[in-house]
Amino acid sequence: MSVKPEKSTAKCELPRAKNQATSNSQSETFLSHMLPLYTAAQMRRTDAAAIDGLGIPGVVLMERAGLAVAEYLLENYCDEHCFVILAGKGNNGGDGFVAARHLLEAGAGVRVLATAPAGDYSGDALVNLKVLKKMGLKVDHAPSAVTLRQALAGDCVVIDAIFGTGFSGEPRGKAAEFISTAAEAGAAGDIPVVAIDVASGVDASTGETAANSLAADATVTFHAPKVGHFVSPGGYLSGDVILSDIGIPEDCGAAADHFLIDPELLAAVIPAKTEAGHKFSAGRVLVAGGSTGLTGAACMASEAALRAGAGVVTAAVPASLNPVFEQKLLEVMTLPLADAGAGCLLEDDAGRLFDAAAAFDSVALGPGMGRRPESFKLARKFLATATAPVVLDADGLNAMAGRLPALKKRPGPTVLTPHAGELGRLLGISSDEVAAHRLRHARSAARKSGGVIVLKGAQTVVTDGDVVLVNPSGNPGLATAGAGDVLTGLIAALLAKGLPPLLAAAAGVFLHGAAADLAAEDLNQDNLVASDLLDYLPLAFAQIHAQE
């Protein structure tokens, strides 16, 4: 993301509500310094504060927005033959009209096609449409399908000014025709698309996408990035997000409840080992899991906790498999739990696991645990009684499928780390439904469970049901078995160091993704395996400390 440094120093006179995201002072301080991601409603309130509160004319903000788009286009596509602007009938179309004027003045070839008849335009968009016409630039209003295809058939850059931040649902009428035709042209040839504010078909507030959407190579947005730029599937369609300052004073900004995780802030909240400290003060993590055929998961979670700085890590594992863990784990101690040769954790050991957990600062429950009913019963009994913070992953999550409200009664905090399929099982819905509405279902699960949800995937979402944090790090190399186990151990270590659950989860997912990014610089991301992440975790920590 590129951010222009210029900021207005004017003060907004409208009252600004303070963010009531969390009562924890450490979390509040952290959130107050992160980059906010706005919903459509928050952007509307911000615009109103600038226009109605300060008296900045809307047409002035539109002018600055359109100029920012034109400057980006001229800087990045100056050798292109022609700019084709697809303008909707709202303010987004007005931004497109302003951009067209500045491109024309710079000597570029410009063609403007509008989705609506001239009589449908009003307000600031109409002002700029009239200016264009007085300059002699012909605007094709509601053109035929043939005209539209011909305009997009040449060597051009498409500027998507069809819908703005207020879009939701499915495009209709001429706008839908513009989107589908532009998408077909892009698929047929190498035609770049630059979106103004939000790619058409993307819901700015949720990241949900319409079936008929127009993917952008870049999106030029204003004042603050939007939720839909980063939450998938909208994040897939936004391309590079370019943030432009259009002169709205910072004090006019609406209170936000979505944020982009900022690596520069992480080092300040992760406690470092001190000269006066010792292995027990650095955080004690208990990893409970492992079963026949799945010993690697508990091993990687344990090793990740050590790599994340935990002073003591113990793996509570089935006794019959203990020799395997003793062989694999050098620095990790083991706690063999009687399993009568079953190769899995049994319900009868819930009490011993509970007693052992009293000596630890956090527990990672579920890696490699397996899906035996006896193991599920142990997990449910332990969760109902243990007071230590718990990171619940893998089959620990499956043990709670359809039972999320029971977690709300837990005497200790819980961080759940599902992928879409696991979250679907927790909520009793399909993984496709989760993937299509990631924010909605992650928040719902957090509220039902009373815990923090880490919905894994591209642009991992972390939420306590009120605040949403979106992770910008990571790459497709993380789509490999065991990567989630590394994340579980990492978050458990940060919890053991005393971070509040929301911050521990946020820091964990960022560092996890950063380790994958560092690994991808040296390795082919297609061939990355989970154990590679263990080697790069220390470098990821060093990187954020360097940024601080």
URVENVEN-V667772 format. One record per residue. N is the residue number from 1. RES is the residue in three letters. BURIAL is + if it has 24 or more other C-alpha atoms within 12 Angstrom, else -. Layout:
((N,RES,BURIAL) (N,RES,BURIAL))
//
This chain:
((1,MET,-) (2,SER,-) (3,VAL,-) (4,LYS,-) (5,PRO,-) (6,GLU,-) (7,LYS,-) (8,SER,-) (9,THR,-) (10,ALA,-) (11,LYS,-) (12,CYS,+) (13,GLU,-) (14,LEU,-) (15,PRO,-) (16,ARG,-) (17,ALA,-) (18,LYS,-) (19,ASN,+) (20,GLN,-) (21,ALA,+) (22,THR,+) (23,SER,-) (24,ASN,-) (25,SER,-) (26,GLN,+) (27,SER,+) (28,GLU,-) (29,THR,-) (30,PHE,+) (31,LEU,+) (32,SER,+) (33,HIS,-) (34,MET,+) (35,LEU,+) (36,PRO,+) (37,LEU,+) (38,TYR,+) (39,THR,+) (40,ALA,+) (41,ALA,+) (42,GLN,+) (43,MET,+) (44,ARG,+) (45,ARG,+) (46,THR,+) (47,ASP,+) (48,ALA,+) (49,ALA,+) (50,ALA,+) (51,ILE,+) (52,ASP,-) (53,GLY,+) (54,LEU,-) (55,GLY,-) (56,ILE,+) (57,PRO,-) (58,GLY,+) (59,VAL,+) (60,VAL,+) (61,LEU,+) (62,MET,+) (63,GLU,+) (64,ARG,+) (65,ALA,+) (66,GLY,+) (67,LEU,+) (68,ALA,+) (69,VAL,+) (70,ALA,+) (71,GLU,+) (72,TYR,+) (73,LEU,+) (74,LEU,+) (75,GLU,-) (76,ASN,-) (77,TYR,+) (78,CYS,-) (79,ASP,-) (80,GLU,+) (81,HIS,-) (82,CYS,+) (83,PHE,+) (84,VAL,+) (85,ILE,+) (86,LEU,+) (87,ALA,+) (88,GLY,+) (89,LYS,+) (90,GLY,+) (91,ASN,+) (92,ASN,+) (93,GLY,+) (94,GLY,+) (95,ASP,+) (96,GLY,+) (97,PHE,+) (98,VAL,+) (99,ALA,+) (100,ALA,+) (101,ARG,+) (102,HIS,+) (103,LEU,+) (104,LEU,+) (105,GLU,-) (106,ALA,-) (107,GLY,-) (108,ALA,+) (109,GLY,+) (110,VAL,+) (111,ARG,+) (112,VAL,+) (113,LEU,+) (114,ALA,+) (115,THR,+) (116,ALA,+) (117,PRO,-) (118,ALA,+) (119,GLY,-) (120,ASP,-) (121,TYR,+) (122,SER,-) (123,GLY,-) (124,ASP,+) (125,ALA,+) (126,LEU,+) (127,VAL,+) (128,ASN,+) (129,LEU,+) (130,LYS,+) (131,VAL,-) (132,LEU,+) (133,LYS,-) (134,LYS,-) (135,MET,-) (136,GLY,-) (137,LEU,+) (138,LYS,-) (139,VAL,+) (140,ASP,+) (141,HIS,+) (142,ALA,+) (143,PRO,+) (144,SER,-) (145,ALA,+) (146,VAL,-) (147,THR,-) (148,LEU,+) (149,ARG,+) (150,GLN,-) (151,ALA,+) (152,LEU,+) (153,ALA,+) (154,GLY,+) (155,ASP,-) (156,CYS,+) (157,VAL,+) (158,VAL,+) (159,ILE,+) (160,ASP,+) (161,ALA,+) (162,ILE,+) (163,PHE,+) (164,GLY,+) (165,THR,+) (166,GLY,+) (167,PHE,+) (168,SER,+) (169,GLY,-) (170,GLU,-) (171,PRO,+) (172,ARG,+) (173,GLY,-) (174,LYS,+) (175,ALA,+) (176,ALA,+) (177,GLU,+) (178,PHE,+) (179,ILE,+) (180,SER,+) (181,THR,+) (182,ALA,+) (183,ALA,+) (184,GLU,-) (185,ALA,+) (186,GLY,+) (187,ALA,-) (188,ALA,-) (189,GLY,-) (190,ASP,-) (191,ILE,+) (192,PRO,+) (193,VAL,+) (194,VAL,+) (195,ALA,+) (196,ILE,+) (197,ASP,+) (198,VAL,+) (199,ALA,+) (200,SER,+) (201,GLY,+) (202,VAL,+) (203,ASP,+) (204,ALA,+) (205,SER,+) (206,THR,+) (207,GLY,+) (208,GLU,+) (209,THR,+) (210,ALA,+) (211,ALA,-) (212,ASN,+) (213,SER,+) (214,LEU,+) (215,ALA,+) (216,ALA,+) (217,ASP,+) (218,ALA,+) (219,THR,+) (220,VAL,+) (221,THR,+) (222,PHE,+) (223,HIS,+) (224,ALA,+) (225,PRO,+) (226,LYS,+) (227,VAL,+) (228,GLY,+) (229,HIS,+) (230,PHE,+) (231,VAL,+) (232,SER,+) (233,PRO,+) (234,GLY,+) (235,GLY,+) (236,TYR,+) (237,LEU,+) (238,SER,+) (239,GLY,+) (240,ASP,+) (241,VAL,+) (242,ILE,+) (243,LEU,+) (244,SER,+) (245,ASP,+) (246,ILE,+) (247,GLY,+) (248,ILE,+) (249,PRO,+) (250,GLU,+) (251,ASP,+) (252,CYS,+) (253,GLY,+) (254,ALA,+) (255,ALA,+) (256,ALA,+) (257,ASP,+) (258,HIS,+) (259,PHE,+) (260,LEU,+) (261,ILE,+) (262,ASP,+) (263,PRO,+) (264,GLU,+) (265,LEU,+) (266,LEU,+) (267,ALA,+) (268,ALA,+) (269,VAL,+) (270,ILE,+) (271,PRO,+) (272,ALA,+) (273,LYS,-) (274,THR,-) (275,GLU,-) (276,ALA,-) (277,GLY,-) (278,HIS,-) (279,LYS,-) (280,PHE,-) (281,SER,+) (282,ALA,+) (283,GLY,+) (284,ARG,+) (285,VAL,+) (286,LEU,+) (287,VAL,+) (288,ALA,+) (289,GLY,+) (290,GLY,+) (291,SER,+) (292,THR,+) (293,GLY,-) (294,LEU,+) (295,THR,+) (296,GLY,+) (297,ALA,+) (298,ALA,+) (299,CYS,+) (300,MET,+) (301,ALA,+) (302,SER,+) (303,GLU,+) (304,ALA,+) (305,ALA,+) (306,LEU,+) (307,ARG,+) (308,ALA,+) (309,GLY,+) (310,ALA,+) (311,GLY,+) (312,VAL,+) (313,VAL,+) (314,THR,+) (315,ALA,+) (316,ALA,+) (317,VAL,+) (318,PRO,+) (319,ALA,+) (320,SER,+) (321,LEU,+) (322,ASN,+) (323,PRO,-) (324,VAL,+) (325,PHE,+) (326,GLU,+) (327,GLN,-) (328,LYS,-) (329,LEU,+) (330,LEU,-) (331,GLU,-) (332,VAL,+) (333,MET,+) (334,THR,+) (335,LEU,+) (336,PRO,+) (337,LEU,+) (338,ALA,+) (339,ASP,+) (340,ALA,-) (341,GLY,-) (342,ALA,-) (343,GLY,+) (344,CYS,+) (345,LEU,+) (346,LEU,+) (347,GLU,+) (348,ASP,-) (349,ASP,+) (350,ALA,+) (351,GLY,+) (352,ARG,+) (353,LEU,+) (354,PHE,+) (355,ASP,-) (356,ALA,+) (357,ALA,+) (358,ALA,-) (359,ALA,-) (360,PHE,+) (361,ASP,+) (362,SER,+) (363,VAL,+) (364,ALA,+) (365,LEU,+) (366,GLY,+) (367,PRO,+) (368,GLY,+) (369,MET,+) (370,GLY,+) (371,ARG,+) (372,ARG,+) (373,PRO,-) (374,GLU,+) (375,SER,+) (376,PHE,+) (377,LYS,+) (378,LEU,+) (379,ALA,+) (380,ARG,+) (381,LYS,+) (382,PHE,+) (383,LEU,+) (384,ALA,+) (385,THR,+) (386,ALA,+) (387,THR,+) (388,ALA,+) (389,PRO,+) (390,VAL,+) (391,VAL,+) (392,LEU,+) (393,ASP,+) (394,ALA,+) (395,ASP,+) (396,GLY,+) (397,LEU,+) (398,ASN,+) (399,ALA,+) (400,MET,+) (401,ALA,+) (402,GLY,-) (403,ARG,+) (404,LEU,+) (405,PRO,-) (406,ALA,+) (407,LEU,+) (408,LYS,-) (409,LYS,-) (410,ARG,+) (411,PRO,-) (412,GLY,+) (413,PRO,+) (414,THR,+) (415,VAL,+) (416,LEU,+) (417,THR,+) (418,PRO,+) (419,HIS,+) (420,ALA,+) (421,GLY,+) (422,GLU,+) (423,LEU,+) (424,GLY,+) (425,ARG,+) (426,LEU,+) (427,LEU,+) (428,GLY,-) (429,ILE,-) (430,SER,-) (431,SER,-) (432,ASP,-) (433,GLU,-) (434,VAL,+) (435,ALA,+) (436,ALA,+) (437,HIS,+) (438,ARG,+) (439,LEU,+) (440,ARG,+) (441,HIS,+) (442,ALA,+) (443,ARG,+) (444,SER,+) (445,ALA,+) (446,ALA,+) (447,ARG,+) (448,LYS,+) (449,SER,+) (450,GLY,+) (451,GLY,+) (452,VAL,+) (453,ILE,+) (454,VAL,+) (455,LEU,+) (456,LYS,+) (457,GLY,+) (458,ALA,+) (459,GLN,+) (460,THR,+) (461,VAL,+) (462,VAL,+) (463,THR,+) (464,ASP,+) (465,GLY,+) (466,ASP,+) (467,VAL,+) (468,VAL,+) (469,LEU,+) (470,VAL,+) (471,ASN,+) (472,PRO,+) (473,SER,+) (474,GLY,+) (475,ASN,+) (476,PRO,-) (477,GLY,+) (478,LEU,+) (479,ALA,-) (480,THR,-) (481,ALA,+) (482,GLY,+) (483,ALA,+) (484,GLY,+) (485,ASP,+) (486,VAL,+) (487,LEU,+) (488,THR,+) (489,GLY,+) (490,LEU,+) (491,ILE,+) (492,ALA,+) (493,ALA,+) (494,LEU,+) (495,LEU,+) (496,ALA,+) (497,LYS,+) (498,GLY,+) (499,LEU,+) (500,PRO,+) (501,PRO,+) (502,LEU,+) (503,LEU,+) (504,ALA,+) (505,ALA,+) (506,ALA,+) (507,ALA,+) (508,GLY,+) (509,VAL,+) (510,PHE,+) (511,LEU,+) (512,HIS,+) (513,GLY,+) (514,ALA,+) (515,ALA,+) (516,ALA,+) (517,ASP,+) (518,LEU,+) (519,ALA,+) (520,ALA,+) (521,GLU,-) (522,ASP,-) (523,LEU,-) (524,ASN,-) (525,GLN,+) (526,ASP,-) (527,ASN,-) (528,LEU,+) (529,VAL,+) (530,ALA,+) (531,SER,+) (532,ASP,+) (533,LEU,+) (534,LEU,+) (535,ASP,+) (536,TYR,+) (537,LEU,+) (538,PRO,+) (539,LEU,+) (540,ALA,+) (541,PHE,+) (542,ALA,+) (543,GLN,-) (544,ILE,+) (545,HIS,-) (546,ALA,-) (547,GLN,-) (548,GLU,-))
//
